[in-house]
Amino acid sequence: MKYTMFLAISLLAQTFCQGDDKSDAPVPQYESEGISIPPAASDEPFAELSIGKAAAYLDQGALAWSREQQCITCHTNGTYLFIRPALTSTLGPPAEEIRSFFLDQLTTLQQTKPEALKEGVQPAQLIYIAAGLAQWDMHVSHALSDETTAALRLMLEVQNEDGAWGAVNCWPPFESSAYQEATMAAMALTAAPDWLAGVHDDPAADRIERLRTYLRETDPPHNYARVLKLWTSVRFDGILQENEREQIISMLLQKQRPGGGWNIRDFALPEEWGNGNRADKLRAEPDVARTTSDGHMTGLALIVLQQTDAPDSAESVRQGVDWLKSHQRESGRWWTRSLNTDTRHFITFSGTAYPLLALQLFEPQ
């Protein structure tokens, strides 16, 4: 039964990868009993900065997704448990229900045939389970849990020989390449308190070094992935040379928009996302020639600049923070247009999580 369920999810993923959702009917972005979050739209009015509204959006969106979709996805509850624990000092702990849901999903994956764990979306789900549980241990419980250890070991067991994991490569930016998933796996390994330092003379140690080699020697598929490599290198050493670090920081600073923000579309050509199946959509966007800064890339850029202690970035950071403070929408979100479809714009979830973390880093409450 469990294998059949995961096979169905994989087939559904393959169907979605074929193209965009053509529905024009406005529907809530997230909806569950007692939760209804309105559609995300570029014309949603700006509002005075509210950390509380943004936090409520994250908490309710993740709960609604988990309850209704009954799966872990990179763009919503995967991002939630990767980022939200780090906001505990500002917002209080994340929803325990999401962690419990991750544990339930981990149990299901542990009972799934090994060959199935390498197929479809299962590798990404397992990586995000491990990353989310590790972040919880780091920021909430402050102690390594047995469940996190189990998730990390299972994640490494389904690693491919090249050091990466299987990827569907069709939902940018989170499932746009095996490289992105590998950076997230490295983040998971390093977030788990004291786990990485305790791995010696163990099959897991060889797999960790295989991952390190992959990230060091594989050319990132686009500039967005280079930013992820830079971010990962803060925690996972041995994957980035100093001259490469300087080049990525320089590229990141150069791509800042005049208004102070960044736009994710500046970090890859349409054909470079995944297998290029979103290129026609991206080139046909009505505002393709005048895209504006977005919450996802602005928040991510600021996080990376802060955590890499980038030199000569103080003015860029100030402008970026000012942009975030003046571009939140009434719903608590920061607008980011989806790279995939023009319906739900789920990227506004990370486009809100990243800004919240960036604001905490630069302007602690």
N, C-alpha and C positions, 0 to 999 in steps of 0.2 A: 504493500500500500504506500509506504513512504517513498520507495523508489519511483513508483508511478506518479506520485505528486511532483517529485522533482523533475521527472521527465516532462511532465506537462508544463512546468514553469520554463524549462529549457526551450520547448517548442514554441511557447508563447513569446519568449525573448526573440527567437529567430524570426517570428512573424513580425514583431514590432520593428526589427532591424530592416525590414524590407522598405519602409517608407514612413511618411508622416501620418498621424491621425488626422483625417480629413474633416472631422466634425467641427462645425462652426458654432454650435450651441454653447452659450456660456454656462459652465457648471462650476460649482465650488472647487477650489484647488484641493482642499482636504475636507472630508466630511465623515462624521461618525455620530453616534448617538450623543447629543449634547455638544457637538463640535461642528461648526460650519464656517470655513474660512473662504472668503470670497475669491473670485478669480484674480490672478495677478495681471496687471495691465500697465502699459507704459504711461498712460494718462492718469493714473491714480494720483491724487493731489499729494504734494509734499506736506509735511507736518513738523511741528517742533519735536526735537529729539526725545525719544522715550525708550529707555532701556527696558522698562517693564513691558511695553507693548511688544518689543522685539523678542523678549524672552518668552512671553505667552504664545507668540506665533510659533516659536520653535517647539515648545513643550506640547502644544495642542496639535500641531502638524504631525509630529512624530507619533503621538498617541493615535491619532486618527488613521494614519497610514498602517501602523502595526495592527490595529484592531480590524480594519476593513480589508486590507490586502493580504495580511497573514504571511508576509515575507519580509526579508531584509533587503533593502535596496540602497545603493551607494548614495543616491541623491537626497534621501530623506532620513530614515532612521539610522542608516549607516553613518551619515555625516553627523547626525545628532549625537550618537554615543562616542564619536571620535572627538568632537569639539566641545559639546556641552559640559562634560566633567571638568574641563579646564576653566570653566566659568563659575565653578562652585563658590569661590571666594567672593564673587560679586553677586551671584544670583541665588545662592543656595544649591543644594545637590540636585542632580537631574531626576527625572521620573524613575522611580524604582521599577515601575511596570515595564519600562523599555528594557532594562537590564534583565528582568525575568523573562521577557519575550526572547531576548538573545540567548539565554540559557536553554530555553525550550528548543529553539532552532538548532543550537549546538548539539543537543541530545539527538535530534532527528538526523543531523549530519553524521554523527558518530555511528548511527545505525544504518547508514546508507552504504551501498556497495562501493568499494574503493574506486572502481573504474568510473562510476557515475560522478564522483566528487571532482573529477577533472573536466567534466563536461559543462557546457553552457554557462550559466551564471553562478554555479555552485562555488567555483574558486573565489570569485569576488565576494560572495556572501560569507564564506569562511574567513577570508582576510579581514572583512569588516567586523565580523564577530570578534576575532582575536584583537583587533585594534581597539574596538569599543570597550571590551572587558579590561584590556590593559590600561586604557585611559581611566576607567573607573577605579582600578586599583591604585593608580598613581595619584589621582586628585580627590577621590572620595573616601575610600577605605584605608588608603596609605599602607597597604599590605598586599603582597602577591596572593592571589586565590588559586585554589586547585583548579577551578574552572578555566581561569586564564591560561594556566599551564597546559591544560588539556587542549584548549583551542589553538595555542601556538604550536604544539607538537603535531596536531592534526593538520594544521595549515602547512607545516613543513613537509609532512608526509605526502601531500599531493602536489608538491613542487615538481616542475619539469626538470629534465636533465640540464637544460640551458640556464637554470637558476631563476627562471620566471614562472608564471602560472598561466593556465589557459584563460583566454579572454574573448568575449564576443565581439569586441572592437567596433561597436556601433552606436554607443550612447555617450557622446562626448559631453563634458570632459572626463567624467569619472570612469567610464568604460570605453575609452577611446583608444586604449593601447595596453598591451601587456606591461609596458614600462610603467604606466600609472599604477597598476596593481602592485608591481614590485616595490615601488616607493612606499605604498601604504603598508605592505608586509614588513618592510624595514622599520617603519614607524611603530608598528605593533610590537616587534621584537624589542625595541629600545624603550618603549613606554612601560613595559611590565617591570615593576620594581625588583631589582636584583636578579632577574631571571637570566638575562644575557650573560652576565658575569659568571654565573654558575654552570654554564654549559661547557663541559670539558670531556674529551675522549668519548664522544657521544655521536651517533649518526646525525643528530641535529647540528652539531658543530660544523660538519662538512657541508650541510645544506645551507647554513648561514654564510659560510665563506663562498659558496656557489652564488648566492644572492649578491654578495658584495662584489664579486667579479663581474657578474652580469651588469650591475648598475655602473660599475667603473668603466667597463669596456664597451658597452652597447651605446650607440649614438642615440640620444633622445630623438623621438620622431618630430618634434617641433619645439618652439621656444617655450610654450606652456609647460611641456615636460621638463625642459631645462630648469624652469623655476621650481618644479617639484623636486628635481635632483638637488638643487641648492638647499631647499628646505630640509630634505632628508639628510643631507650631509652634516647638518648641525648635530644630529643625534647618532648617525650611523657613519662612523669614520672610515677613511680609506677608499672613498668612492669619487673624490673630487680633488684635482690638483689646484694649487693656489692660483695659477694663471687662469684656469677655467672658472674658478670662483669669481675672480675679478671681472671676467668677460660677462658672466651672467648678471652680476650686479649692475654693471654698466648698461647692459641691454635693458634690464628692468627699469632703471632710472630714465633711460632715453625714451621709453614707451609711455611715460606719464603724460596724460593729456594736459592741455593748457589750463583747464579748470581745476586740476589737482587730482583727478581720479585716473583709473586705468580701465581699459575695456578688453575683455577676454578675446574678442575677435582680432585684436592686434597681435596675438601670440601664436597664430597658426593660419595658414591658408585654408580655404574651405576644403580643398582636396586632402589636406594633411590630417584632418580629424578622422580617426578610425580608418575605415576602408574607403573613405571618400563618399559614402552614400548620403551624406547631408550637404554635399557641395552645391547642388542645384538649389536647394532650399535657402542656403546661406547667401548665395549670389542673387537670389530673387527677392530678398527682404526689401521692403519699401524704403527703409532708411539705411540701406547698405552704404551709401556714399556719405552719410552724416551720423554715424553711430556715436553715441555718447558714452561716457564712463558708466560702469556698472558696479554693483555692490560686491559681486563675487570676486572680480579681479582686483578691485581696489582693496578689499579686505585682505585678500591673499598676499598682495604685494606688500602691504604694510606689515603683516605678520612676518614675512620672510625677511624684510629689511631689518626689522627689530631683532629677530632671533639670530641673524647672521652678523649683527653689529656692523652693518654696512657703513663704510666711511663716506663722509661727504654727503650724507643723505638727510640731514636734519631739516633742510628747507623742503625737500620733497615730502618728507613725512608730515611736516606741519600742514602743507597744502592738502595732502591726502586725508588727514584727520579732519581738517576743515570741510572737505568735500563730504565725508561721511556724515558729519554733524548737520549738514544742511540738505541732505538728499534722502532722508528717510521718508517713507510714505505713511499715509494715515493708518494703514493696517499694521504698521510696525516693521514691514519688510523694506528692503532696499531692492529696487527693480534691477533685474538682469534678464535679458531676453534669452530664451532657451536656444541652444544650438540644434535642437532636435525637432521640435514642433512649435507651432504657435497656438497651442491650446492651454496646457496647465502651467507651463513655465516653472517646473519644479526646481530649476537652478536658483530660483529666488530663495530657496531654503538655505543652501550654502552661501548664497548672496546675502543672507542675514546672519548666519552663524559666523562667518569670517569677519564681517564688520564688528560684531560684538566682541570677539576675541581681540581684534586689533584695538578697539577702543579701551578694553581692559588693560592691554599692554602699555598703551601710551597715556591713558588718562584713568588710572584706577579710581574706582568709586569710593 
